[in-house]
């Protein structure tokens, strides 16, 4: 059984931060009303990765939550998965 070059490239291109970004995107899309407006930008650096969440202004409060509890929970989950896959993660909401 052979693996095609496209599949090999897909495996090589996968970064550990991509798994964390997938988790964050899944959680955020479940919280917001306008899933189409959600976009994520993942920046990988030497000291870790930054995931920036952009969404509709009306949904920003849903992601942040009361007193920041929701975004704090999202950051905790992202950091836990980040440690598991071997990278440091920061999550920011741009609005």
PyMOL commands that place a pseudoatom at each C-alpha (Angstrom):
pseudoatom trace, name=CA, resn=UNK, resi=1, chain=A, elem=C, hetatm=0, pos=[0.000, 0.000, 0.000]
pseudoatom trace, name=CA, resn=UNK, resi=2, chain=A, elem=C, hetatm=0, pos=[1.589, 3.262, -1.090]
pseudoatom trace, name=CA, resn=UNK, resi=3, chain=A, elem=C, hetatm=0, pos=[0.902, 6.790, 0.065]
pseudoatom trace, name=CA, resn=UNK, resi=4, chain=A, elem=C, hetatm=0, pos=[0.457, 9.454, -2.582]
pseudoatom trace, name=CA, resn=UNK, resi=5, chain=A, elem=C, hetatm=0, pos=[2.632, 12.563, -2.636]
pseudoatom trace, name=CA, resn=UNK, resi=6, chain=A, elem=C, hetatm=0, pos=[-0.359, 14.760, -1.767]
pseudoatom trace, name=CA, resn=UNK, resi=7, chain=A, elem=C, hetatm=0, pos=[-1.007, 12.715, 1.379]
pseudoatom trace, name=CA, resn=UNK, resi=8, chain=A, elem=C, hetatm=0, pos=[2.678, 12.886, 2.321]
pseudoatom trace, name=CA, resn=UNK, resi=9, chain=A, elem=C, hetatm=0, pos=[2.654, 16.675, 1.894]
pseudoatom trace, name=CA, resn=UNK, resi=10, chain=A, elem=C, hetatm=0, pos=[-0.476, 16.948, 4.017]
pseudoatom trace, name=CA, resn=UNK, resi=11, chain=A, elem=C, hetatm=0, pos=[1.179, 14.981, 6.804]
pseudoatom trace, name=CA, resn=UNK, resi=12, chain=A, elem=C, hetatm=0, pos=[4.370, 17.064, 6.646]
pseudoatom trace, name=CA, resn=UNK, resi=13, chain=A, elem=C, hetatm=0, pos=[2.462, 20.390, 6.581]
pseudoatom trace, name=CA, resn=UNK, resi=14, chain=A, elem=C, hetatm=0, pos=[0.482, 19.600, 9.782]
pseudoatom trace, name=CA, resn=UNK, resi=15, chain=A, elem=C, hetatm=0, pos=[1.809, 21.677, 12.666]
pseudoatom trace, name=CA, resn=UNK, resi=16, chain=A, elem=C, hetatm=0, pos=[1.050, 20.881, 16.320]
pseudoatom trace, name=CA, resn=UNK, resi=17, chain=A, elem=C, hetatm=0, pos=[-0.662, 24.257, 16.623]
pseudoatom trace, name=CA, resn=UNK, resi=18, chain=A, elem=C, hetatm=0, pos=[-3.124, 23.232, 13.883]
pseudoatom trace, name=CA, resn=UNK, resi=19, chain=A, elem=C, hetatm=0, pos=[-4.675, 20.632, 16.193]
pseudoatom trace, name=CA, resn=UNK, resi=20, chain=A, elem=C, hetatm=0, pos=[-5.137, 23.257, 18.892]
pseudoatom trace, name=CA, resn=UNK, resi=21, chain=A, elem=C, hetatm=0, pos=[-6.581, 25.727, 16.377]
pseudoatom trace, name=CA, resn=UNK, resi=22, chain=A, elem=C, hetatm=0, pos=[-9.093, 23.086, 15.263]
pseudoatom trace, name=CA, resn=UNK, resi=23, chain=A, elem=C, hetatm=0, pos=[-10.233, 22.633, 18.874]
pseudoatom trace, name=CA, resn=UNK, resi=24, chain=A, elem=C, hetatm=0, pos=[-10.536, 26.380, 19.451]
pseudoatom trace, name=CA, resn=UNK, resi=25, chain=A, elem=C, hetatm=0, pos=[-12.455, 26.831, 16.196]
pseudoatom trace, name=CA, resn=UNK, resi=26, chain=A, elem=C, hetatm=0, pos=[-14.871, 24.034, 17.136]
pseudoatom trace, name=CA, resn=UNK, resi=27, chain=A, elem=C, hetatm=0, pos=[-15.572, 25.614, 20.539]
pseudoatom trace, name=CA, resn=UNK, resi=28, chain=A, elem=C, hetatm=0, pos=[-15.910, 29.161, 19.199]
pseudoatom trace, name=CA, resn=UNK, resi=29, chain=A, elem=C, hetatm=0, pos=[-18.230, 28.146, 16.351]
pseudoatom trace, name=CA, resn=UNK, resi=30, chain=A, elem=C, hetatm=0, pos=[-20.478, 26.477, 18.917]
pseudoatom trace, name=CA, resn=UNK, resi=31, chain=A, elem=C, hetatm=0, pos=[-20.739, 29.709, 20.892]
pseudoatom trace, name=CA, resn=UNK, resi=32, chain=A, elem=C, hetatm=0, pos=[-21.428, 32.296, 18.198]
pseudoatom trace, name=CA, resn=UNK, resi=33, chain=A, elem=C, hetatm=0, pos=[-24.529, 33.083, 16.138]
pseudoatom trace, name=CA, resn=UNK, resi=34, chain=A, elem=C, hetatm=0, pos=[-22.670, 33.964, 12.920]
pseudoatom trace, name=CA, resn=UNK, resi=35, chain=A, elem=C, hetatm=0, pos=[-20.267, 31.073, 12.219]
pseudoatom trace, name=CA, resn=UNK, resi=36, chain=A, elem=C, hetatm=0, pos=[-19.465, 32.514, 8.771]
pseudoatom trace, name=CA, resn=UNK, resi=37, chain=A, elem=C, hetatm=0, pos=[-17.811, 35.563, 10.385]
pseudoatom trace, name=CA, resn=UNK, resi=38, chain=A, elem=C, hetatm=0, pos=[-15.402, 33.488, 12.493]
pseudoatom trace, name=CA, resn=UNK, resi=39, chain=A, elem=C, hetatm=0, pos=[-11.840, 33.368, 11.217]
pseudoatom trace, name=CA, resn=UNK, resi=40, chain=A, elem=C, hetatm=0, pos=[-8.645, 32.318, 12.892]
pseudoatom trace, name=CA, resn=UNK, resi=41, chain=A, elem=C, hetatm=0, pos=[-5.059, 33.321, 12.269]
pseudoatom trace, name=CA, resn=UNK, resi=42, chain=A, elem=C, hetatm=0, pos=[-2.352, 31.034, 13.647]
pseudoatom trace, name=CA, resn=UNK, resi=43, chain=A, elem=C, hetatm=0, pos=[1.140, 32.497, 13.981]
pseudoatom trace, name=CA, resn=UNK, resi=44, chain=A, elem=C, hetatm=0, pos=[3.888, 30.019, 14.820]
pseudoatom trace, name=CA, resn=UNK, resi=45, chain=A, elem=C, hetatm=0, pos=[7.062, 31.342, 16.424]
pseudoatom trace, name=CA, resn=UNK, resi=46, chain=A, elem=C, hetatm=0, pos=[10.142, 29.977, 18.149]
pseudoatom trace, name=CA, resn=UNK, resi=47, chain=A, elem=C, hetatm=0, pos=[8.659, 30.347, 21.621]
pseudoatom trace, name=CA, resn=UNK, resi=48, chain=A, elem=C, hetatm=0, pos=[5.149, 29.105, 20.757]
pseudoatom trace, name=CA, resn=UNK, resi=49, chain=A, elem=C, hetatm=0, pos=[2.043, 29.876, 18.753]
pseudoatom trace, name=CA, resn=UNK, resi=50, chain=A, elem=C, hetatm=0, pos=[-0.580, 32.599, 18.866]
pseudoatom trace, name=CA, resn=UNK, resi=51, chain=A, elem=C, hetatm=0, pos=[-4.151, 31.933, 17.775]
pseudoatom trace, name=CA, resn=UNK, resi=52, chain=A, elem=C, hetatm=0, pos=[-6.073, 35.120, 16.957]
pseudoatom trace, name=CA, resn=UNK, resi=53, chain=A, elem=C, hetatm=0, pos=[-9.857, 34.809, 16.745]
pseudoatom trace, name=CA, resn=UNK, resi=54, chain=A, elem=C, hetatm=0, pos=[-11.809, 37.282, 14.611]
pseudoatom trace, name=CA, resn=UNK, resi=55, chain=A, elem=C, hetatm=0, pos=[-15.599, 37.304, 14.728]
pseudoatom trace, name=CA, resn=UNK, resi=56, chain=A, elem=C, hetatm=0, pos=[-18.643, 39.535, 14.367]
pseudoatom trace, name=CA, resn=UNK, resi=57, chain=A, elem=C, hetatm=0, pos=[-18.762, 42.306, 16.965]
pseudoatom trace, name=CA, resn=UNK, resi=58, chain=A, elem=C, hetatm=0, pos=[-22.065, 41.007, 18.304]
pseudoatom trace, name=CA, resn=UNK, resi=59, chain=A, elem=C, hetatm=0, pos=[-20.444, 37.633, 19.070]
pseudoatom trace, name=CA, resn=UNK, resi=60, chain=A, elem=C, hetatm=0, pos=[-17.320, 38.979, 20.793]
pseudoatom trace, name=CA, resn=UNK, resi=61, chain=A, elem=C, hetatm=0, pos=[-19.094, 39.093, 24.154]
pseudoatom trace, name=CA, resn=UNK, resi=62, chain=A, elem=C, hetatm=0, pos=[-20.181, 35.480, 23.792]
pseudoatom trace, name=CA, resn=UNK, resi=63, chain=A, elem=C, hetatm=0, pos=[-16.584, 34.361, 23.285]
pseudoatom trace, name=CA, resn=UNK, resi=64, chain=A, elem=C, hetatm=0, pos=[-15.242, 36.450, 26.164]
pseudoatom trace, name=CA, resn=UNK, resi=65, chain=A, elem=C, hetatm=0, pos=[-18.082, 35.635, 28.559]
pseudoatom trace, name=CA, resn=UNK, resi=66, chain=A, elem=C, hetatm=0, pos=[-18.943, 37.213, 31.874]
pseudoatom trace, name=CA, resn=UNK, resi=67, chain=A, elem=C, hetatm=0, pos=[-15.808, 38.540, 33.532]
pseudoatom trace, name=CA, resn=UNK, resi=68, chain=A, elem=C, hetatm=0, pos=[-13.767, 36.695, 30.895]
pseudoatom trace, name=CA, resn=UNK, resi=69, chain=A, elem=C, hetatm=0, pos=[-14.657, 33.232, 32.145]
pseudoatom trace, name=CA, resn=UNK, resi=70, chain=A, elem=C, hetatm=0, pos=[-15.396, 31.724, 28.724]
pseudoatom trace, name=CA, resn=UNK, resi=71, chain=A, elem=C, hetatm=0, pos=[-12.177, 32.893, 27.067]
pseudoatom trace, name=CA, resn=UNK, resi=72, chain=A, elem=C, hetatm=0, pos=[-10.252, 31.815, 30.163]
pseudoatom trace, name=CA, resn=UNK, resi=73, chain=A, elem=C, hetatm=0, pos=[-11.712, 28.302, 29.798]
pseudoatom trace, name=CA, resn=UNK, resi=74, chain=A, elem=C, hetatm=0, pos=[-10.885, 28.257, 26.069]
pseudoatom trace, name=CA, resn=UNK, resi=75, chain=A, elem=C, hetatm=0, pos=[-7.301, 29.334, 26.840]
pseudoatom trace, name=CA, resn=UNK, resi=76, chain=A, elem=C, hetatm=0, pos=[-6.985, 26.630, 29.505]
pseudoatom trace, name=CA, resn=UNK, resi=77, chain=A, elem=C, hetatm=0, pos=[-8.118, 23.920, 27.079]
pseudoatom trace, name=CA, resn=UNK, resi=78, chain=A, elem=C, hetatm=0, pos=[-5.863, 25.274, 24.315]
pseudoatom trace, name=CA, resn=UNK, resi=79, chain=A, elem=C, hetatm=0, pos=[-2.815, 25.364, 26.596]
pseudoatom trace, name=CA, resn=UNK, resi=80, chain=A, elem=C, hetatm=0, pos=[-3.514, 21.843, 27.870]
pseudoatom trace, name=CA, resn=UNK, resi=81, chain=A, elem=C, hetatm=0, pos=[-3.720, 20.440, 24.335]
pseudoatom trace, name=CA, resn=UNK, resi=82, chain=A, elem=C, hetatm=0, pos=[-0.710, 22.535, 23.359]
pseudoatom trace, name=CA, resn=UNK, resi=83, chain=A, elem=C, hetatm=0, pos=[1.368, 20.916, 26.103]
pseudoatom trace, name=CA, resn=UNK, resi=84, chain=A, elem=C, hetatm=0, pos=[0.213, 17.514, 24.952]
pseudoatom trace, name=CA, resn=UNK, resi=85, chain=A, elem=C, hetatm=0, pos=[1.324, 18.135, 21.348]
pseudoatom trace, name=CA, resn=UNK, resi=86, chain=A, elem=C, hetatm=0, pos=[4.511, 19.924, 22.427]
pseudoatom trace, name=CA, resn=UNK, resi=87, chain=A, elem=C, hetatm=0, pos=[3.921, 23.628, 21.848]
pseudoatom trace, name=CA, resn=UNK, resi=88, chain=A, elem=C, hetatm=0, pos=[3.085, 26.737, 23.833]
pseudoatom trace, name=CA, resn=UNK, resi=89, chain=A, elem=C, hetatm=0, pos=[-0.224, 28.400, 22.880]
pseudoatom trace, name=CA, resn=UNK, resi=90, chain=A, elem=C, hetatm=0, pos=[-1.740, 31.847, 23.432]
pseudoatom trace, name=CA, resn=UNK, resi=91, chain=A, elem=C, hetatm=0, pos=[-5.311, 32.679, 22.385]
pseudoatom trace, name=CA, resn=UNK, resi=92, chain=A, elem=C, hetatm=0, pos=[-6.429, 36.253, 21.625]
pseudoatom trace, name=CA, resn=UNK, resi=93, chain=A, elem=C, hetatm=0, pos=[-9.843, 37.606, 20.612]
pseudoatom trace, name=CA, resn=UNK, resi=94, chain=A, elem=C, hetatm=0, pos=[-9.707, 40.440, 18.092]
pseudoatom trace, name=CA, resn=UNK, resi=95, chain=A, elem=C, hetatm=0, pos=[-13.451, 40.967, 17.813]
for i in range(1, 95): cmd.bond("trace and resi %d" % i, "trace and resi %d" % (i + 1))
show_as sticks, trace
zoom trace
